[in-house]
Amino acid sequence: MKIIDLSQELKENTYPGRGIIVGKSQDGKSAVCAYFIMGRSANSRNRVFVEDGNGIRTKAFDESKLEDPSLIIYAPVRVLGNKTIVTNGDQTDTIYELMNKQMTFEQALRTREFEPDSPNYTPRISSVMKVSDGDYNYAISILKSADGDPSSCQRYSFAYSNPINGIGHFIHTYKCDGNPLPSFEGEPKKVEIPNCIDEFSKMIWESLNEDNKVSLFVRYIDIKSGKTESRIINKNV
């Protein structure tokens, strides 16, 4: 699989929806993840990321304008010991709770399906990073309908052991804009990961569609020490 230019990929797609990027920095020192959300409706755009313990949660920017919170208010990032969970919905909690009961990432996600937002049936995208005693690996999953047919849930998981320096994988909910929105297809896309968290954060944020982007979270974890460094960027400030 060829490495794509992440900046160009984002600039050419006005609505990838919600996206997760996981990988390793070029110098091999950091485990890296990024999560962004976009929105077309006023309800989806009325959000910000806020810190919540070691993770983050979404919050209504203007509480008086909040409509249906069911699919837009959740914790995208939670930390369970040496594992960092990143998802686009409340399956973060499912993964956290079931992995805490010794179930695997894949087993936890078998209890969930795509979102019930007909006619889009938004895929649930999820990832888990494990950083332990200098070792690092990660996995990415997508649960989606069968080409828009909600009678079948299709589950795909991708595991990455001994990640390559400077390489990450990018998955997003929608292939592109549309009505209904077409689900992401294929394997996570291979992208480059720089050493600098600010460089990476700026590149992603400035590449996302200006009208549709809402919030971005980026975290670098030192693989040897476990020390974390994070950035949150919100359009609503």
KEKE-625620 format. One record per residue (C-alpha): x negated, y, z; residue number from 0. Coordinates in pm, 1 decimal. Example, Ala and Ser with C-alpha at 12.3 -4.5 7.8 and 13.67 -1.06 7.14 Angstrom:
BEGIN
NODE         px         py         pz    nr
NODE    -1230.0     -450.0      780.0     0
NODE    -1367.0     -106.0      714.0     1
***
This chain:
BEGIN
NODE         px         py         pz    nr
NODE        0.0        0.0        0.0     0
NODE     -140.4      337.9      -98.8     1
NODE     -174.5      624.8      146.0     2
NODE       76.3      898.0       76.6     3
NODE       32.2     1270.8      140.4     4
NODE      264.0     1322.2      438.5     5
NODE      291.3     1696.6      386.5     6
NODE      391.7     1655.5       22.9     7
NODE      628.2     1370.9      109.0     8
NODE      814.5     1590.5      357.2     9
NODE      818.3     1898.4      134.4    10
NODE      972.2     1701.2     -151.4    11
NODE     1252.3     1553.6       61.9    12
NODE     1501.5     1810.2      190.5    13
NODE     1665.0     1561.1      424.2    14
NODE     1476.4     1254.1      549.7    15
NODE     1690.3     1284.9      863.7    16
NODE     1501.9     1167.4     1171.3    17
NODE     1147.7     1038.9     1139.9    18
NODE      890.0      846.9     1342.3    19
NODE      516.3      839.1     1270.6    20
NODE      284.6      608.4     1468.4    21
NODE      -85.6      544.5     1415.4    22
NODE     -440.3      613.4     1525.1    23
NODE     -652.6      926.9     1496.3    24
NODE     -940.8      942.7     1249.4    25
NODE    -1204.6      912.2     1522.2    26
NODE    -1029.8      606.3     1666.7    27
NODE     -995.1      766.5     2008.6    28
NODE     -623.3      838.7     2018.0    29
NODE     -297.6      650.3     1977.7    30
NODE      -64.6      891.5     1802.5    31
NODE      310.9      927.0     1765.1    32
NODE      540.3     1193.5     1626.7    33
NODE      917.4     1221.2     1617.7    34
NODE     1125.5     1483.4     1439.2    35
NODE     1496.0     1549.5     1404.9    36
NODE     1684.6     1737.5     1135.4    37
NODE     2047.8     1837.8     1099.3    38
NODE     2299.2     1941.9      836.8    39
NODE     2594.4     2015.4     1066.8    40
NODE     2614.1     2291.7     1325.7    41
NODE     2644.7     2025.7     1597.7    42
NODE     2327.2     1846.5     1488.8    43
NODE     2135.3     2172.1     1458.8    44
NODE     2240.8     2287.8     1804.7    45
NODE     1965.2     2093.2     1982.1    46
NODE     1623.5     2124.2     2139.5    47
NODE     1370.1     1879.4     2282.3    48
NODE     1292.2     1917.3     2652.5    49
NODE     1051.6     1729.6     2877.1    50
NODE     1202.8     1454.0     3089.6    51
NODE      951.0     1287.7     3318.7    52
NODE      686.3     1125.9     3098.3    53
NODE      919.4     1142.0     2798.9    54
NODE     1163.6     1383.0     2637.9    55
NODE     1536.7     1417.1     2582.9    56
NODE     1757.0     1613.7     2349.0    57
NODE     1963.9     1895.1     2493.0    58
NODE     2227.0     2126.0     2346.3    59
NODE     2073.1     2466.1     2277.3    60
NODE     2409.5     2636.8     2327.3    61
NODE     2626.1     2422.9     2555.4    62
NODE     2939.2     2617.8     2457.1    63
NODE     2901.6     2501.4     2095.9    64
NODE     2840.3     2133.2     2173.9    65
NODE     3099.2     1912.5     2001.3    66
NODE     3050.9     1532.2     1999.2    67
NODE     2741.1     1447.1     2207.3    68
NODE     2760.1     1068.4     2152.0    69
NODE     2496.5     1034.8     1878.8    70
NODE     2292.6     1352.2     1926.7    71
NODE     2218.1     1365.6     2301.0    72
NODE     1973.9     1093.9     2408.3    73
NODE     1615.9     1029.3     2525.4    74
NODE     1396.6      982.2     2215.7    75
NODE     1083.6      909.1     2420.8    76
NODE     1043.0      702.9     2738.8    77
NODE      734.9      548.7     2899.2    78
NODE      735.8      201.8     3056.1    79
NODE      398.4      132.8     3216.1    80
NODE      146.5      125.7     2930.6    81
NODE      419.0      131.8     2664.0    82
NODE      555.2      442.3     2493.2    83
NODE      897.3      394.5     2331.8    84
NODE     1013.4      631.7     2057.6    85
NODE     1352.3      601.1     1885.1    86
NODE     1624.5      803.5     1717.4    87
NODE     1903.8      715.8     1961.5    88
NODE     2014.1      566.2     2289.6    89
NODE     1845.8      238.6     2194.1    90
NODE     1545.1      393.7     2370.9    91
NODE     1720.9      303.2     2694.7    92
NODE     1806.6      -46.4     2568.7    93
NODE     1443.4     -116.5     2479.7    94
NODE     1320.4       28.9     2809.7    95
NODE     1562.8     -170.4     3022.6    96
NODE     1523.7     -504.9     2843.6    97
NODE     1145.1     -485.4     2806.3    98
NODE     1139.0     -411.4     3177.9    99
NODE     1314.4     -750.3     3213.4   100
NODE     1035.0     -918.0     3012.5   101
NODE     1219.0     -926.6     2679.7   102
NODE     1029.1     -832.9     2363.5   103
NODE     1082.2     -522.2     2152.7   104
NODE     1250.0     -731.2     1883.8   105
NODE     1471.2     -918.1     2132.3   106
NODE     1589.9     -590.6     2281.8   107
NODE     1686.0     -455.5     1941.1   108
NODE     1883.6     -767.5     1854.8   109
NODE     2143.4     -636.3     2097.9   110
NODE     2192.4     -321.8     1887.7   111
NODE     2304.6     -225.9     1537.0   112
NODE     2301.9       81.8     1313.0   113
NODE     2500.9      386.7     1425.4   114
NODE     2881.6      375.1     1381.3   115
NODE     2894.7      703.2     1186.6   116
NODE     3087.7      600.4      876.2   117
NODE     3020.6      642.8      586.7   118
NODE     2647.5      700.1      653.6   119
NODE     2589.9      418.8      906.6   120
NODE     2268.5      589.1     1010.1   121
NODE     1985.8      339.1     1066.4   122
NODE     1839.5      303.0     1412.6   123
NODE     1463.9      349.6     1384.1   124
NODE     1246.5      256.5     1680.8   125
NODE      883.3      212.2     1775.9   126
NODE      677.7       99.7     2071.7   127
NODE      308.9      172.6     2134.1   128
NODE      105.0      -26.8     2383.1   129
NODE     -221.1      121.0     2512.5   130
NODE     -401.5      -99.2     2763.9   131
NODE     -767.1     -112.2     2877.1   132
NODE     -897.8       25.8     2549.8   133
NODE     -669.1     -188.2     2332.5   134
NODE     -391.6      -45.1     2117.4   135
NODE     -115.7     -187.5     1901.4   136
NODE      226.8      -76.9     1788.4   137
NODE      546.6     -194.2     1625.6   138
NODE      818.5      -24.0     1422.0   139
NODE     1176.1     -136.9     1358.9   140
NODE     1475.8      -34.6     1151.4   141
NODE     1833.3     -161.8     1190.1   142
NODE     2053.6      -69.6      895.6   143
NODE     2370.7     -162.9      712.4   144
NODE     2365.8     -375.1      397.0   145
NODE     2349.5      -90.4      145.4   146
NODE     2636.2       87.7      318.5   147
NODE     2836.7     -226.9      398.3   148
NODE     2890.3     -224.8      777.3   149
NODE     2987.9     -593.1      788.2   150
NODE     2616.8     -685.5      786.6   151
NODE     2332.1     -551.6      998.5   152
NODE     1985.2     -592.5      846.6   153
NODE     1693.2     -592.4     1090.3   154
NODE     1330.9     -531.0      995.0   155
NODE     1029.6     -520.3     1227.9   156
NODE      670.0     -435.2     1145.6   157
NODE      384.4     -505.0     1389.4   158
NODE       40.8     -344.0     1365.4   159
NODE     -245.9     -498.9     1563.3   160
NODE     -589.7     -335.1     1576.6   161
NODE     -470.1      -24.4     1389.3   162
NODE     -707.1      130.7     1136.8   163
NODE     -871.3      460.6     1230.1   164
NODE     -703.1      759.1     1067.6   165
NODE     -401.1      561.3      947.5   166
NODE      -38.5      575.8     1060.1   167
NODE      300.3      455.4      943.1   168
NODE      603.0      673.8      874.6   169
NODE      966.8      563.8      878.0   170
NODE     1276.0      783.2      851.7   171
NODE     1650.3      731.9      859.9   172
NODE     1752.3      850.6      513.6   173
NODE     1593.0      791.9      176.6   174
NODE     1701.7     1144.7       77.4   175
NODE     1993.7     1385.0       98.9   176
NODE     2331.1     1269.2      -33.7   177
NODE     2696.1     1195.0       43.6   178
NODE     2698.1      939.4      190.3   179
NODE     2337.0      951.8      303.3   180
NODE     2135.4      659.9      159.2   181
NODE     1936.8      458.8      415.9   182
NODE     1557.9      433.3      415.5   183
NODE     1425.1      148.7      201.0   184
NODE     1109.7      -63.9      215.0   185
NODE      815.7      -76.6      454.7   186
NODE      702.9      218.8      666.3   187
NODE      488.4      450.0      453.8   188
NODE      113.4      466.7      511.0   189
NODE      -10.8      816.2      603.3   190
NODE     -325.1      983.6      735.4   191
NODE     -361.2     1087.0     1100.8   192
NODE     -609.1     1365.3     1190.6   193
NODE     -800.4     1403.3     1517.5   194
NODE     -640.3     1734.0     1618.6   195
NODE     -290.9     1729.1     1769.8   196
NODE     -230.4     2093.6     1681.1   197
NODE     -333.4     2041.1     1319.5   198
NODE     -102.5     1738.8     1290.8   199
NODE      189.4     1914.2     1462.0   200
NODE      158.2     2224.6     1246.5   201
NODE      136.2     2024.4      925.8   202
NODE      452.1     1825.6     1000.7   203
NODE      653.8     2123.2     1121.0   204
NODE      561.4     2349.1      830.7   205
NODE      634.0     2070.1      579.6   206
NODE      988.3     2000.0      701.8   207
NODE     1275.5     2171.7      520.3   208
NODE     1324.4     2513.3      679.1   209
NODE     1705.2     2497.1      677.8   210
NODE     1739.2     2144.0      813.7   211
NODE     1453.6     2100.8     1062.8   212
NODE     1549.8     2112.2     1430.7   213
NODE     1276.5     1978.5     1664.5   214
NODE      939.8     1799.8     1666.5   215
NODE      752.4     1603.1     1932.7   216
NODE      390.5     1488.4     1896.2   217
NODE      181.1     1291.1     2146.0   218
NODE     -185.2     1182.2     2144.1   219
NODE     -285.3      915.9     2399.2   220
NODE     -651.8      857.8     2479.3   221
NODE     -695.0      484.5     2419.8   222
NODE     -965.6      443.4     2683.2   223
NODE     -824.0      655.2     2966.0   224
NODE     -451.7      661.5     2888.0   225
NODE     -447.6     1039.6     2925.3   226
NODE     -176.0     1205.1     2716.4   227
NODE     -148.0     1536.1     2534.3   228
NODE      186.6     1641.3     2387.4   229
NODE      345.8     1916.2     2182.1   230
NODE      711.5     2015.1     2145.6   231
NODE      829.9     2254.1     1874.5   232
NODE     1193.2     2367.7     1862.1   233
NODE     1353.1     2582.0     1591.9   234
NODE     1598.9     2710.2     1851.9   235
NODE     1401.8     2909.5     2107.9   236
***
